[in-house]
């Protein structure tokens, strides 16, 4: 019975919902980036490199063998490095985008937590901690003066 109670608490606290939303948004974001790379980034890159389609690029280790009637006796053995190039570009775009989003979020968080910034309303707990820090600094100055 304890595991059901723990699961209920987990679901009610929103952790499960937060994870589900993150996974859904991540999947949608992945589709956007894949489309961006394959439809926007790769065509100009292919044009600049002489109409090379990176997805088709491969290093053939062993050619396919065909019978006289055209049937395949042995499949081609190749290393498809072109798809790796596209995947690396995907990764770089996703990484840079996530970096920008986190940087923007951190900027907003810093503004919200800055007690001296009067344009943004500071949460009470941050305000109290800031005031407590100021009082401790004043107390330290007074204690240092007494020791002299």
Secondary structure, DSSP 8 states (H G I E B T S, - for coil): -HHHHHHHHHHHTTHHHHHHHHHHHHHHHHHHHHHIIIIIIHHHHHHHTTS--GGG--EEEE--EE-TTS-EEE--EEE-HHHHHHHHHHHHHHHHHHHHHHHHHHHHHHHHH-TT-SSS---HHHHHHHHHHHHHHHHHHHHHHHH-
